[in-house]
Amino acid sequence: MARKTPKKAAAGFDGVDISYLGSRDEPADQRTVESRKKLRESLNAQVEAFLNSGGEIEEVPSNVTADPPKKPSSEYGNRTI
């Protein structure tokens, strides 16, 4: 089976290829401690830069959803007479 070729790294990630991070296409032999350490360091540097430029991180409770539950719609008996 043919394997996908990795894409170029996204801008701002210091050359770390994250194009298929967490993907099933990423072979297990490429997931090394060293590669994850580089990615973690890059992410930490970006977070620090964001916070130093005045950004804020807001923690959202785990029970908050984007779409609140909606009332189920019933189509029974909605036809005109």
mmCIF file of the N, C-alpha and C atoms, coordinates in Angstrom:
data_MODEL
# 
_entry.id   MODEL 
# 
loop_
_atom_site.group_PDB 
_atom_site.id 
_atom_site.type_symbol 
_atom_site.label_atom_id 
_atom_site.label_alt_id 
_atom_site.label_comp_id 
_atom_site.label_asym_id 
_atom_site.label_entity_id 
_atom_site.label_seq_id 
_atom_site.pdbx_PDB_ins_code 
_atom_site.Cartn_x 
_atom_site.Cartn_y 
_atom_site.Cartn_z 
_atom_site.occupancy 
_atom_site.B_iso_or_equiv 
_atom_site.pdbx_formal_charge 
_atom_site.auth_seq_id 
_atom_site.auth_comp_id 
_atom_site.auth_asym_id 
_atom_site.auth_atom_id 
_atom_site.pdbx_PDB_model_num 
ATOM 1   N N  . MET A 1 1  ? 0.838   -1.169 0.000  1.00 0.00 ? 1  MET A N  1 
ATOM 2   C CA . MET A 1 1  ? 0.000   0.000  0.000  1.00 0.00 ? 1  MET A CA 1 
ATOM 3   C C  . MET A 1 1  ? 0.891   1.242  0.000  1.00 0.00 ? 1  MET A C  1 
ATOM 4   N N  . ALA A 1 2  ? 0.540   2.217  -0.798 1.00 0.00 ? 2  ALA A N  1 
ATOM 5   C CA . ALA A 1 2  ? 1.328   3.438  -0.911 1.00 0.00 ? 2  ALA A CA 1 
ATOM 6   C C  . ALA A 1 2  ? 1.133   4.303  0.322  1.00 0.00 ? 2  ALA A C  1 
ATOM 7   N N  . ARG A 1 3  ? 2.197   4.928  0.750  1.00 0.00 ? 3  ARG A N  1 
ATOM 8   C CA . ARG A 1 3  ? 2.150   5.791  1.912  1.00 0.00 ? 3  ARG A CA 1 
ATOM 9   C C  . ARG A 1 3  ? 2.153   7.240  1.455  1.00 0.00 ? 3  ARG A C  1 
ATOM 10  N N  . LYS A 1 4  ? 1.395   8.089  2.143  1.00 0.00 ? 4  LYS A N  1 
ATOM 11  C CA . LYS A 1 4  ? 1.364   9.505  1.793  1.00 0.00 ? 4  LYS A CA 1 
ATOM 12  C C  . LYS A 1 4  ? 2.718   10.129 2.096  1.00 0.00 ? 4  LYS A C  1 
ATOM 13  N N  . THR A 1 5  ? 3.137   11.032 1.235  1.00 0.00 ? 5  THR A N  1 
ATOM 14  C CA . THR A 1 5  ? 4.374   11.750 1.507  1.00 0.00 ? 5  THR A CA 1 
ATOM 15  C C  . THR A 1 5  ? 4.042   12.941 2.385  1.00 0.00 ? 5  THR A C  1 
ATOM 16  N N  . PRO A 1 6  ? 4.874   13.223 3.390  1.00 0.00 ? 6  PRO A N  1 
ATOM 17  C CA . PRO A 1 6  ? 4.603   14.345 4.286  1.00 0.00 ? 6  PRO A CA 1 
ATOM 18  C C  . PRO A 1 6  ? 4.632   15.666 3.534  1.00 0.00 ? 6  PRO A C  1 
ATOM 19  N N  . LYS A 1 7  ? 3.775   16.580 3.954  1.00 0.00 ? 7  LYS A N  1 
ATOM 20  C CA . LYS A 1 7  ? 3.735   17.910 3.357  1.00 0.00 ? 7  LYS A CA 1 
ATOM 21  C C  . LYS A 1 7  ? 4.779   18.784 4.027  1.00 0.00 ? 7  LYS A C  1 
ATOM 22  N N  . LYS A 1 8  ? 5.007   19.964 3.460  1.00 0.00 ? 8  LYS A N  1 
ATOM 23  C CA . LYS A 1 8  ? 5.946   20.898 4.057  1.00 0.00 ? 8  LYS A CA 1 
ATOM 24  C C  . LYS A 1 8  ? 5.391   21.384 5.387  1.00 0.00 ? 8  LYS A C  1 
ATOM 25  N N  . ALA A 1 9  ? 6.275   21.781 6.273  1.00 0.00 ? 9  ALA A N  1 
ATOM 26  C CA . ALA A 1 9  ? 5.871   22.242 7.595  1.00 0.00 ? 9  ALA A CA 1 
ATOM 27  C C  . ALA A 1 9  ? 5.075   23.536 7.475  1.00 0.00 ? 9  ALA A C  1 
ATOM 28  N N  . ALA A 1 10 ? 4.102   23.680 8.350  1.00 0.00 ? 10 ALA A N  1 
ATOM 29  C CA . ALA A 1 10 ? 3.308   24.901 8.380  1.00 0.00 ? 10 ALA A CA 1 
ATOM 30  C C  . ALA A 1 10 ? 4.184   26.048 8.882  1.00 0.00 ? 10 ALA A C  1 
ATOM 31  N N  . ALA A 1 11 ? 3.841   27.257 8.487  1.00 0.00 ? 11 ALA A N  1 
ATOM 32  C CA . ALA A 1 11 ? 4.628   28.420 8.867  1.00 0.00 ? 11 ALA A CA 1 
ATOM 33  C C  . ALA A 1 11 ? 4.588   28.617 10.377 1.00 0.00 ? 11 ALA A C  1 
ATOM 34  N N  . GLY A 1 12 ? 5.714   28.976 10.953 1.00 0.00 ? 12 GLY A N  1 
ATOM 35  C CA . GLY A 1 12 ? 5.769   29.286 12.367 1.00 0.00 ? 12 GLY A CA 1 
ATOM 36  C C  . GLY A 1 12 ? 6.060   28.105 13.264 1.00 0.00 ? 12 GLY A C  1 
ATOM 37  N N  . PHE A 1 13 ? 6.454   26.976 12.719 1.00 0.00 ? 13 PHE A N  1 
ATOM 38  C CA . PHE A 1 13 ? 6.719   25.815 13.554 1.00 0.00 ? 13 PHE A CA 1 
ATOM 39  C C  . PHE A 1 13 ? 8.184   25.420 13.532 1.00 0.00 ? 13 PHE A C  1 
ATOM 40  N N  . ASP A 1 14 ? 9.067   26.336 13.188 1.00 0.00 ? 14 ASP A N  1 
ATOM 41  C CA . ASP A 1 14 ? 10.516  26.136 13.254 1.00 0.00 ? 14 ASP A CA 1 
ATOM 42  C C  . ASP A 1 14 ? 10.973  24.867 12.560 1.00 0.00 ? 14 ASP A C  1 
ATOM 43  N N  . GLY A 1 15 ? 10.386  24.563 11.412 1.00 0.00 ? 15 GLY A N  1 
ATOM 44  C CA . GLY A 1 15 ? 10.822  23.417 10.633 1.00 0.00 ? 15 GLY A CA 1 
ATOM 45  C C  . GLY A 1 15 ? 10.288  22.079 11.100 1.00 0.00 ? 15 GLY A C  1 
ATOM 46  N N  . VAL A 1 16 ? 9.455   22.056 12.135 1.00 0.00 ? 16 VAL A N  1 
ATOM 47  C CA . VAL A 1 16 ? 8.875   20.799 12.606 1.00 0.00 ? 16 VAL A CA 1 
ATOM 48  C C  . VAL A 1 16 ? 7.683   20.475 11.719 1.00 0.00 ? 16 VAL A C  1 
ATOM 49  N N  . ASP A 1 17 ? 7.672   19.281 11.158 1.00 0.00 ? 17 ASP A N  1 
ATOM 50  C CA . ASP A 1 17 ? 6.595   18.881 10.257 1.00 0.00 ? 17 ASP A CA 1 
ATOM 51  C C  . ASP A 1 17 ? 5.404   18.399 11.075 1.00 0.00 ? 17 ASP A C  1 
ATOM 52  N N  . ILE A 1 18 ? 4.343   19.210 11.121 1.00 0.00 ? 18 ILE A N  1 
ATOM 53  C CA . ILE A 1 18 ? 3.152   18.823 11.871 1.00 0.00 ? 18 ILE A CA 1 
ATOM 54  C C  . ILE A 1 18 ? 1.978   18.590 10.942 1.00 0.00 ? 18 ILE A C  1 
ATOM 55  N N  . SER A 1 19 ? 2.243   18.374 9.672  1.00 0.00 ? 19 SER A N  1 
ATOM 56  C CA . SER A 1 19 ? 1.164   18.256 8.698  1.00 0.00 ? 19 SER A CA 1 
ATOM 57  C C  . SER A 1 19 ? 0.275   17.056 8.961  1.00 0.00 ? 19 SER A C  1 
ATOM 58  N N  . TYR A 1 20 ? 0.797   16.035 9.595  1.00 0.00 ? 20 TYR A N  1 
ATOM 59  C CA . TYR A 1 20 ? -0.039  14.870 9.867  1.00 0.00 ? 20 TYR A CA 1 
ATOM 60  C C  . TYR A 1 20 ? 0.069   14.458 11.334 1.00 0.00 ? 20 TYR A C  1 
ATOM 61  N N  . LEU A 1 21 ? 0.182   15.431 12.208 1.00 0.00 ? 21 LEU A N  1 
ATOM 62  C CA . LEU A 1 21 ? 0.278   15.172 13.635 1.00 0.00 ? 21 LEU A CA 1 
ATOM 63  C C  . LEU A 1 21 ? -0.996  14.508 14.134 1.00 0.00 ? 21 LEU A C  1 
ATOM 64  N N  . GLY A 1 22 ? -0.866  13.404 14.805 1.00 0.00 ? 22 GLY A N  1 
ATOM 65  C CA . GLY A 1 22 ? -2.013  12.700 15.335 1.00 0.00 ? 22 GLY A CA 1 
ATOM 66  C C  . GLY A 1 22 ? -2.766  11.899 14.309 1.00 0.00 ? 22 GLY A C  1 
ATOM 67  N N  . SER A 1 23 ? -2.260  11.846 13.098 1.00 0.00 ? 23 SER A N  1 
ATOM 68  C CA . SER A 1 23 ? -2.937  11.134 12.031 1.00 0.00 ? 23 SER A CA 1 
ATOM 69  C C  . SER A 1 23 ? -2.600  9.657  12.077 1.00 0.00 ? 23 SER A C  1 
ATOM 70  N N  . ARG A 1 24 ? -3.495  8.849  11.564 1.00 0.00 ? 24 ARG A N  1 
ATOM 71  C CA . ARG A 1 24 ? -3.220  7.420  11.452 1.00 0.00 ? 24 ARG A CA 1 
ATOM 72  C C  . ARG A 1 24 ? -2.186  7.141  10.376 1.00 0.00 ? 24 ARG A C  1 
ATOM 73  N N  . ASP A 1 25 ? -1.959  8.132  9.511  1.00 0.00 ? 25 ASP A N  1 
ATOM 74  C CA . ASP A 1 25 ? -0.982  7.976  8.440  1.00 0.00 ? 25 ASP A CA 1 
ATOM 75  C C  . ASP A 1 25 ? 0.449   8.125  8.945  1.00 0.00 ? 25 ASP A C  1 
ATOM 76  N N  . GLU A 1 26 ? 0.607   8.642  10.163 1.00 0.00 ? 26 GLU A N  1 
ATOM 77  C CA . GLU A 1 26 ? 1.951   8.824  10.704 1.00 0.00 ? 26 GLU A CA 1 
ATOM 78  C C  . GLU A 1 26 ? 2.484   7.479  11.178 1.00 0.00 ? 26 GLU A C  1 
ATOM 79  N N  . PRO A 1 27 ? 3.550   6.992  10.566 1.00 0.00 ? 27 PRO A N  1 
ATOM 80  C CA . PRO A 1 27 ? 4.094   5.696  10.976 1.00 0.00 ? 27 PRO A CA 1 
ATOM 81  C C  . PRO A 1 27 ? 4.616   5.743  12.405 1.00 0.00 ? 27 PRO A C  1 
ATOM 82  N N  . ALA A 1 28 ? 4.480   4.651  13.113 1.00 0.00 ? 28 ALA A N  1 
ATOM 83  C CA . ALA A 1 28 ? 4.908   4.589  14.505 1.00 0.00 ? 28 ALA A CA 1 
ATOM 84  C C  . ALA A 1 28 ? 6.410   4.799  14.643 1.00 0.00 ? 28 ALA A C  1 
ATOM 85  N N  . ASP A 1 29 ? 7.181   4.398  13.637 1.00 0.00 ? 29 ASP A N  1 
ATOM 86  C CA . ASP A 1 29 ? 8.630   4.552  13.748 1.00 0.00 ? 29 ASP A CA 1 
ATOM 87  C C  . ASP A 1 29 ? 9.075   6.007  13.634 1.00 0.00 ? 29 ASP A C  1 
ATOM 88  N N  . GLN A 1 30 ? 8.190   6.891  13.172 1.00 0.00 ? 30 GLN A N  1 
ATOM 89  C CA . GLN A 1 30 ? 8.531   8.312  13.104 1.00 0.00 ? 30 GLN A CA 1 
ATOM 90  C C  . GLN A 1 30 ? 8.102   9.056  14.363 1.00 0.00 ? 30 GLN A C  1 
ATOM 91  N N  . ARG A 1 31 ? 7.337   8.427  15.211 1.00 0.00 ? 31 ARG A N  1 
ATOM 92  C CA . ARG A 1 31 ? 6.918   9.048  16.469 1.00 0.00 ? 31 ARG A CA 1 
ATOM 93  C C  . ARG A 1 31 ? 7.964   8.741  17.528 1.00 0.00 ? 31 ARG A C  1 
ATOM 94  N N  . THR A 1 32 ? 8.982   9.560  17.578 1.00 0.00 ? 32 THR A N  1 
ATOM 95  C CA . THR A 1 32 ? 10.045  9.348  18.544 1.00 0.00 ? 32 THR A CA 1 
ATOM 96  C C  . THR A 1 32 ? 9.924   10.362 19.666 1.00 0.00 ? 32 THR A C  1 
ATOM 97  N N  . VAL A 1 33 ? 10.592  10.064 20.759 1.00 0.00 ? 33 VAL A N  1 
ATOM 98  C CA . VAL A 1 33 ? 10.597  10.986 21.889 1.00 0.00 ? 33 VAL A CA 1 
ATOM 99  C C  . VAL A 1 33 ? 11.223  12.311 21.469 1.00 0.00 ? 33 VAL A C  1 
ATOM 100 N N  . GLU A 1 34 ? 12.272  12.225 20.677 1.00 0.00 ? 34 GLU A N  1 
ATOM 101 C CA . GLU A 1 34 ? 12.960  13.437 20.231 1.00 0.00 ? 34 GLU A CA 1 
ATOM 102 C C  . GLU A 1 34 ? 12.066  14.298 19.337 1.00 0.00 ? 34 GLU A C  1 
ATOM 103 N N  . SER A 1 35 ? 11.314  13.678 18.424 1.00 0.00 ? 35 SER A N  1 
ATOM 104 C CA . SER A 1 35 ? 10.442  14.462 17.543 1.00 0.00 ? 35 SER A CA 1 
ATOM 105 C C  . SER A 1 35 ? 9.324   15.121 18.340 1.00 0.00 ? 35 SER A C  1 
ATOM 106 N N  . ARG A 1 36 ? 8.792   14.413 19.324 1.00 0.00 ? 36 ARG A N  1 
ATOM 107 C CA . ARG A 1 36 ? 7.736   14.999 20.160 1.00 0.00 ? 36 ARG A CA 1 
ATOM 108 C C  . ARG A 1 36 ? 8.293   16.091 21.059 1.00 0.00 ? 36 ARG A C  1 
ATOM 109 N N  . LYS A 1 37 ? 9.531   15.926 21.504 1.00 0.00 ? 37 LYS A N  1 
ATOM 110 C CA . LYS A 1 37 ? 10.159  16.945 22.342 1.00 0.00 ? 37 LYS A CA 1 
ATOM 111 C C  . LYS A 1 37 ? 10.332  18.242 21.555 1.00 0.00 ? 37 LYS A C  1 
ATOM 112 N N  . LYS A 1 38 ? 10.769  18.131 20.298 1.00 0.00 ? 38 LYS A N  1 
ATOM 113 C CA . LYS A 1 38 ? 10.925  19.317 19.446 1.00 0.00 ? 38 LYS A CA 1 
ATOM 114 C C  . LYS A 1 38 ? 9.582   20.010 19.240 1.00 0.00 ? 38 LYS A C  1 
ATOM 115 N N  . LEU A 1 39 ? 8.545   19.222 19.002 1.00 0.00 ? 39 LEU A N  1 
ATOM 116 C CA . LEU A 1 39 ? 7.216   19.785 18.793 1.00 0.00 ? 39 LEU A CA 1 
ATOM 117 C C  . LEU A 1 39 ? 6.713   20.470 20.061 1.00 0.00 ? 39 LEU A C  1 
ATOM 118 N N  . ARG A 1 40 ? 6.942   19.839 21.209 1.00 0.00 ? 40 ARG A N  1 
ATOM 119 C CA . ARG A 1 40 ? 6.528   20.413 22.490 1.00 0.00 ? 40 ARG A CA 1 
ATOM 120 C C  . ARG A 1 40 ? 7.250   21.725 22.758 1.00 0.00 ? 40 ARG A C  1 
ATOM 121 N N  . GLU A 1 41 ? 8.561   21.765 22.487 1.00 0.00 ? 41 GLU A N  1 
ATOM 122 C CA . GLU A 1 41 ? 9.337   22.991 22.690 1.00 0.00 ? 41 GLU A CA 1 
ATOM 123 C C  . GLU A 1 41 ? 8.845   24.105 21.772 1.00 0.00 ? 41 GLU A C  1 
ATOM 124 N N  . SER A 1 42 ? 8.529   23.768 20.536 1.00 0.00 ? 42 SER A N  1 
ATOM 125 C CA . SER A 1 42 ? 8.016   24.750 19.589 1.00 0.00 ? 42 SER A CA 1 
ATOM 126 C C  . SER A 1 42 ? 6.676   25.308 20.063 1.00 0.00 ? 42 SER A C  1 
ATOM 127 N N  . LEU A 1 43 ? 5.801   24.430 20.526 1.00 0.00 ? 43 LEU A N  1 
ATOM 128 C CA . LEU A 1 43 ? 4.495   24.865 21.017 1.00 0.00 ? 43 LEU A CA 1 
ATOM 129 C C  . LEU A 1 43 ? 4.648   25.746 22.254 1.00 0.00 ? 43 LEU A C  1 
ATOM 130 N N  . ASN A 1 44 ? 5.530   25.358 23.176 1.00 0.00 ? 44 ASN A N  1 
ATOM 131 C CA . ASN A 1 44 ? 5.762   26.170 24.372 1.00 0.00 ? 44 ASN A CA 1 
ATOM 132 C C  . ASN A 1 44 ? 6.299   27.548 24.015 1.00 0.00 ? 44 ASN A C  1 
ATOM 133 N N  . ALA A 1 45 ? 7.186   27.624 23.024 1.00 0.00 ? 45 ALA A N  1 
ATOM 134 C CA . ALA A 1 45 ? 7.729   28.913 22.596 1.00 0.00 ? 45 ALA A CA 1 
ATOM 135 C C  . ALA A 1 45 ? 6.628   29.791 22.005 1.00 0.00 ? 45 ALA A C  1 
ATOM 136 N N  . GLN A 1 46 ? 5.728   29.193 21.238 1.00 0.00 ? 46 GLN A N  1 
ATOM 137 C CA . GLN A 1 46 ? 4.630   29.962 20.655 1.00 0.00 ? 46 GLN A CA 1 
ATOM 138 C C  . GLN A 1 46 ? 3.663   30.449 21.725 1.00 0.00 ? 46 GLN A C  1 
ATOM 139 N N  . VAL A 1 47 ? 3.391   29.618 22.721 1.00 0.00 ? 47 VAL A N  1 
ATOM 140 C CA . VAL A 1 47 ? 2.497   30.027 23.810 1.00 0.00 ? 47 VAL A CA 1 
ATOM 141 C C  . VAL A 1 47 ? 3.128   31.169 24.588 1.00 0.00 ? 47 VAL A C  1 
ATOM 142 N N  . GLU A 1 48 ? 4.422   31.065 24.891 1.00 0.00 ? 48 GLU A N  1 
ATOM 143 C CA . GLU A 1 48 ? 5.115   32.137 25.607 1.00 0.00 ? 48 GLU A CA 1 
ATOM 144 C C  . GLU A 1 48 ? 5.092   33.436 24.808 1.00 0.00 ? 48 GLU A C  1 
ATOM 145 N N  . ALA A 1 49 ? 5.314   33.359 23.506 1.00 0.00 ? 49 ALA A N  1 
ATOM 146 C CA . ALA A 1 49 ? 5.278   34.560 22.665 1.00 0.00 ? 49 ALA A CA 1 
ATOM 147 C C  . ALA A 1 49 ? 3.882   35.177 22.672 1.00 0.00 ? 49 ALA A C  1 
ATOM 148 N N  . PHE A 1 50 ? 2.856   34.335 22.638 1.00 0.00 ? 50 PHE A N  1 
ATOM 149 C CA . PHE A 1 50 ? 1.475   34.815 22.677 1.00 0.00 ? 50 PHE A CA 1 
ATOM 150 C C  . PHE A 1 50 ? 1.190   35.523 23.998 1.00 0.00 ? 50 PHE A C  1 
ATOM 151 N N  . LEU A 1 51 ? 1.612   34.916 25.106 1.00 0.00 ? 51 LEU A N  1 
ATOM 152 C CA . LEU A 1 51 ? 1.371   35.512 26.418 1.00 0.00 ? 51 LEU A CA 1 
ATOM 153 C C  . LEU A 1 51 ? 2.181   36.794 26.603 1.00 0.00 ? 51 LEU A C  1 
ATOM 154 N N  . ASN A 1 52 ? 3.414   36.821 26.107 1.00 0.00 ? 52 ASN A N  1 
ATOM 155 C CA . ASN A 1 52 ? 4.257   38.019 26.229 1.00 0.00 ? 52 ASN A CA 1 
ATOM 156 C C  . ASN A 1 52 ? 3.732   39.181 25.403 1.00 0.00 ? 52 ASN A C  1 
ATOM 157 N N  . SER A 1 53 ? 2.992   38.891 24.334 1.00 0.00 ? 53 SER A N  1 
ATOM 158 C CA . SER A 1 53 ? 2.442   39.964 23.509 1.00 0.00 ? 53 SER A CA 1 
ATOM 159 C C  . SER A 1 53 ? 1.090   40.446 24.028 1.00 0.00 ? 53 SER A C  1 
ATOM 160 N N  . GLY A 1 54 ? 0.701   39.984 25.218 1.00 0.00 ? 54 GLY A N  1 
ATOM 161 C CA . GLY A 1 54 ? -0.532  40.460 25.831 1.00 0.00 ? 54 GLY A CA 1 
ATOM 162 C C  . GLY A 1 54 ? -1.708  39.524 25.678 1.00 0.00 ? 54 GLY A C  1 
ATOM 163 N N  . GLY A 1 55 ? -1.505  38.372 25.091 1.00 0.00 ? 55 GLY A N  1 
ATOM 164 C CA . GLY A 1 55 ? -2.592  37.415 24.925 1.00 0.00 ? 55 GLY A CA 1 
ATOM 165 C C  . GLY A 1 55 ? -2.973  36.760 26.244 1.00 0.00 ? 55 GLY A C  1 
ATOM 166 N N  . GLU A 1 56 ? -4.165  36.281 26.314 1.00 0.00 ? 56 GLU A N  1 
ATOM 167 C CA . GLU A 1 56 ? -4.645  35.595 27.514 1.00 0.00 ? 56 GLU A CA 1 
ATOM 168 C C  . GLU A 1 56 ? -5.206  34.235 27.127 1.00 0.00 ? 56 GLU A C  1 
ATOM 169 N N  . ILE A 1 57 ? -5.029  33.277 28.017 1.00 0.00 ? 57 ILE A N  1 
ATOM 170 C CA . ILE A 1 57 ? -5.575  31.943 27.806 1.00 0.00 ? 57 ILE A CA 1 
ATOM 171 C C  . ILE A 1 57 ? -6.738  31.766 28.765 1.00 0.00 ? 57 ILE A C  1 
ATOM 172 N N  . GLU A 1 58 ? -7.889  31.435 28.210 1.00 0.00 ? 58 GLU A N  1 
ATOM 173 C CA . GLU A 1 58 ? -9.092  31.259 29.013 1.00 0.00 ? 58 GLU A CA 1 
ATOM 174 C C  . GLU A 1 58 ? -9.431  29.774 29.075 1.00 0.00 ? 58 GLU A C  1 
ATOM 175 N N  . GLU A 1 59 ? -9.574  29.258 30.288 1.00 0.00 ? 59 GLU A N  1 
ATOM 176 C CA . GLU A 1 59 ? -9.922  27.851 30.449 1.00 0.00 ? 59 GLU A CA 1 
ATOM 177 C C  . GLU A 1 59 ? -11.439 27.708 30.369 1.00 0.00 ? 59 GLU A C  1 
ATOM 178 N N  . VAL A 1 60 ? -11.887 26.835 29.501 1.00 0.00 ? 60 VAL A N  1 
ATOM 179 C CA . VAL A 1 60 ? -13.312 26.596 29.300 1.00 0.00 ? 60 VAL A CA 1 
ATOM 180 C C  . VAL A 1 60 ? -13.687 25.316 30.038 1.00 0.00 ? 60 VAL A C  1 
ATOM 181 N N  . PRO A 1 61 ? -14.741 25.354 30.855 1.00 0.00 ? 61 PRO A N  1 
ATOM 182 C CA . PRO A 1 61 ? -15.157 24.137 31.560 1.00 0.00 ? 61 PRO A CA 1 
ATOM 183 C C  . PRO A 1 61 ? -15.492 23.011 30.586 1.00 0.00 ? 61 PRO A C  1 
ATOM 184 N N  . SER A 1 62 ? -15.269 21.789 31.009 1.00 0.00 ? 62 SER A N  1 
ATOM 185 C CA . SER A 1 62 ? -15.451 20.648 30.113 1.00 0.00 ? 62 SER A CA 1 
ATOM 186 C C  . SER A 1 62 ? -16.913 20.397 29.759 1.00 0.00 ? 62 SER A C  1 
ATOM 187 N N  . ASN A 1 63 ? -17.849 20.921 30.545 1.00 0.00 ? 63 ASN A N  1 
ATOM 188 C CA . ASN A 1 63 ? -19.259 20.667 30.257 1.00 0.00 ? 63 ASN A CA 1 
ATOM 189 C C  . ASN A 1 63 ? -19.882 21.712 29.330 1.00 0.00 ? 63 ASN A C  1 
ATOM 190 N N  . VAL A 1 64 ? -19.114 22.646 28.810 1.00 0.00 ? 64 VAL A N  1 
ATOM 191 C CA . VAL A 1 64 ? -19.616 23.673 27.903 1.00 0.00 ? 64 VAL A CA 1 
ATOM 192 C C  . VAL A 1 64 ? -19.527 23.147 26.475 1.00 0.00 ? 64 VAL A C  1 
ATOM 193 N N  . THR A 1 65 ? -20.632 23.284 25.738 1.00 0.00 ? 65 THR A N  1 
ATOM 194 C CA . THR A 1 65 ? -20.648 22.864 24.341 1.00 0.00 ? 65 THR A CA 1 
ATOM 195 C C  . THR A 1 65 ? -20.960 24.060 23.451 1.00 0.00 ? 65 THR A C  1 
ATOM 196 N N  . ALA A 1 66 ? -20.589 23.958 22.200 1.00 0.00 ? 66 ALA A N  1 
ATOM 197 C CA . ALA A 1 66 ? -20.827 25.047 21.258 1.00 0.00 ? 66 ALA A CA 1 
ATOM 198 C C  . ALA A 1 66 ? -22.302 25.143 20.890 1.00 0.00 ? 66 ALA A C  1 
ATOM 199 N N  . ASP A 1 67 ? -22.965 24.009 20.741 1.00 0.00 ? 67 ASP A N  1 
ATOM 200 C CA . ASP A 1 67 ? -24.367 23.989 20.357 1.00 0.00 ? 67 ASP A CA 1 
ATOM 201 C C  . ASP A 1 67 ? -25.205 23.444 21.507 1.00 0.00 ? 67 ASP A C  1 
ATOM 202 N N  . PRO A 1 68 ? -26.057 24.296 22.096 1.00 0.00 ? 68 PRO A N  1 
ATOM 203 C CA . PRO A 1 68 ? -26.909 23.779 23.170 1.00 0.00 ? 68 PRO A CA 1 
ATOM 204 C C  . PRO A 1 68 ? -27.917 22.786 22.604 1.00 0.00 ? 68 PRO A C  1 
ATOM 205 N N  . PRO A 1 69 ? -28.422 21.887 23.424 1.00 0.00 ? 69 PRO A N  1 
ATOM 206 C CA . PRO A 1 69 ? -29.404 20.914 22.930 1.00 0.00 ? 69 PRO A CA 1 
ATOM 207 C C  . PRO A 1 69 ? -30.646 21.627 22.394 1.00 0.00 ? 69 PRO A C  1 
ATOM 208 N N  . LYS A 1 70 ? -31.199 21.098 21.329 1.00 0.00 ? 70 LYS A N  1 
ATOM 209 C CA . LYS A 1 70 ? -32.390 21.684 20.719 1.00 0.00 ? 70 LYS A CA 1 
ATOM 210 C C  . LYS A 1 70 ? -33.588 20.786 20.973 1.00 0.00 ? 70 LYS A C  1 
ATOM 211 N N  . LYS A 1 71 ? -34.741 21.415 20.988 1.00 0.00 ? 71 LYS A N  1 
ATOM 212 C CA . LYS A 1 71 ? -35.972 20.662 21.168 1.00 0.00 ? 71 LYS A CA 1 
ATOM 213 C C  . LYS A 1 71 ? -36.198 19.804 19.925 1.00 0.00 ? 71 LYS A C  1 
ATOM 214 N N  . PRO A 1 72 ? -36.509 18.533 20.101 1.00 0.00 ? 72 PRO A N  1 
ATOM 215 C CA . PRO A 1 72 ? -36.755 17.686 18.930 1.00 0.00 ? 72 PRO A CA 1 
ATOM 216 C C  . PRO A 1 72 ? -37.961 18.191 18.148 1.00 0.00 ? 72 PRO A C  1 
ATOM 217 N N  . SER A 1 73 ? -37.854 18.171 16.844 1.00 0.00 ? 73 SER A N  1 
ATOM 218 C CA . SER A 1 73 ? -38.975 18.619 16.022 1.00 0.00 ? 73 SER A CA 1 
ATOM 219 C C  . SER A 1 73 ? -39.814 17.411 15.628 1.00 0.00 ? 73 SER A C  1 
ATOM 220 N N  . SER A 1 74 ? -41.106 17.589 15.713 1.00 0.00 ? 74 SER A N  1 
ATOM 221 C CA . SER A 1 74 ? -42.016 16.509 15.362 1.00 0.00 ? 74 SER A CA 1 
ATOM 222 C C  . SER A 1 74 ? -42.687 16.840 14.044 1.00 0.00 ? 74 SER A C  1 
ATOM 223 N N  . GLU A 1 75 ? -42.644 15.937 13.117 1.00 0.00 ? 75 GLU A N  1 
ATOM 224 C CA . GLU A 1 75 ? -43.275 16.128 11.817 1.00 0.00 ? 75 GLU A CA 1 
ATOM 225 C C  . GLU A 1 75 ? -44.638 15.437 11.763 1.00 0.00 ? 75 GLU A C  1 
ATOM 226 N N  . TYR A 1 76 ? -45.059 14.856 12.853 1.00 0.00 ? 76 TYR A N  1 
ATOM 227 C CA . TYR A 1 76 ? -46.312 14.117 12.878 1.00 0.00 ? 76 TYR A CA 1 
ATOM 228 C C  . TYR A 1 76 ? -47.489 15.085 12.907 1.00 0.00 ? 76 TYR A C  1 
ATOM 229 N N  . GLY A 1 77 ? -48.357 15.010 11.947 1.00 0.00 ? 77 GLY A N  1 
ATOM 230 C CA . GLY A 1 77 ? -49.573 15.825 11.930 1.00 0.00 ? 77 GLY A CA 1 
ATOM 231 C C  . GLY A 1 77 ? -49.357 17.267 11.536 1.00 0.00 ? 77 GLY A C  1 
ATOM 232 N N  . ASN A 1 78 ? -48.306 17.603 10.855 1.00 0.00 ? 78 ASN A N  1 
ATOM 233 C CA . ASN A 1 78 ? -48.048 18.986 10.465 1.00 0.00 ? 78 ASN A CA 1 
ATOM 234 C C  . ASN A 1 78 ? -48.576 19.323 9.080  1.00 0.00 ? 78 ASN A C  1 
ATOM 235 N N  . ARG A 1 79 ? -49.253 18.395 8.428  1.00 0.00 ? 79 ARG A N  1 
ATOM 236 C CA . ARG A 1 79 ? -49.773 18.678 7.088  1.00 0.00 ? 79 ARG A CA 1 
ATOM 237 C C  . ARG A 1 79 ? -51.035 19.529 7.183  1.00 0.00 ? 79 ARG A C  1 
ATOM 238 N N  . THR A 1 80 ? -51.251 20.356 6.158  1.00 0.00 ? 80 THR A N  1 
ATOM 239 C CA . THR A 1 80 ? -52.465 21.175 6.124  1.00 0.00 ? 80 THR A CA 1 
ATOM 240 C C  . THR A 1 80 ? -53.655 20.321 5.715  1.00 0.00 ? 80 THR A C  1 
ATOM 241 N N  . ILE A 1 81 ? -54.834 20.767 6.109  1.00 0.00 ? 81 ILE A N  1 
ATOM 242 C CA . ILE A 1 81 ? -56.060 20.027 5.789  1.00 0.00 ? 81 ILE A CA 1 
ATOM 243 C C  . ILE A 1 81 ? -56.553 20.412 4.418  1.00 0.00 ? 81 ILE A C  1 
# 
